Amino acid sequence: MRFRFLSVLLSATLLMGAASAGAEEPGTLNFGIISTESSQNLRTMWDPFLEDMSRATGMKIKAFFASDYAGIIEGMRFKKVDLSWVGNKGAIMMVDRANGEVFAQTCDVNGGTGYWSYMIAHKDSGIKNLDDMFARASELTFSNGDPNSTSGYLVPGYYVFAKNGKDPKKIFKRVVASNHESNALAVANRQVDVATFNNEGMGRLEEIYPDKAAQLAVIWKSPLIPSDPLVWRKDLSDETKKKITDFIFSYGVSGKNVEKARQVLAKLQWGPFKKSDNSQLTPLRQLELFREKMSVEGNADMSDKEKAERIADIDARLAALGK
């Protein structure tokens, strides 16, 4: 009986160990993809990449599309998303709230590690620059980006509006919000007058809807924004992380099908990835804090004491970021 009991206990221990190992080394990874455009268009571009990743890692890689950035962020928070392509602002939320960690950075097809936010109008609108837009704002409809989008919301929010002392909700006739592709198509179809966009989205639009892209005029271009990061859950096992990085950093660089991989990346407007970490997010954190500071300074409803306290707190956070 004693021998039988020990045998059962040993078997149970082995089974628990196997279950634990299985939990650390899952057979499926959910790859979160920000919905900058229609899911069908994204799936067409992403499927070849995810299929190659699945073959290389020996794991099933499933695309996880969400209608907005919050869906991807919450997906990682509740372990429904294991790794993700996301903008820098969304990555900040993942790192701060969803146990995320930046491990790679996208590059353009020429190896560049930055991109640009745009403000766009219809080419026949007569709106050539921001001065034209502000002068006519009361008669215009503006389509902003997702609140967690770097190029669709944060960057234009700071450089276009905050630095010019403008509040979109107060100056435009009407304000709506959507993803990059929808914003561009709405301007091309004259459903809205001005909108946020970016150069990567423009490149994809020129491939998918060249006639619509031809209807757009860029009326403002931002300073260079650090390229989007790839973020994974910090609690993934070391074995899983190694499989991911072995694939990511060799894709389009080495192996049997380098040229094919480059073509797959080019459809995503990318070249091979480079290594990165959470420090990539520092410039965007500073941008958020600068914008918050300007908002506090211009808030007529706050007392001088309250303003001073808030500004001191923001300055302390900026100092902690090294600026």
PyMOL commands that set and color helices and strands:
alter all, ss='L'
color gray80, all
select helices_A, chain A and resi 2-24+39-57+69-77+88-97+130-139+150-164+168-171+180-188+199-208+210-213+238-248+258-267+278-297+304-320
alter helices_A, ss='H'
color red, helices_A
select strands_A, chain A and resi 28-33+60-65+83-85+100-107+114-115+117-122+141-144+174-177+194-198+216-221+225-226+229-233+271-275
alter strands_A, ss='S'
color yellow, strands_A
deselect
rebuild
show_as cartoon
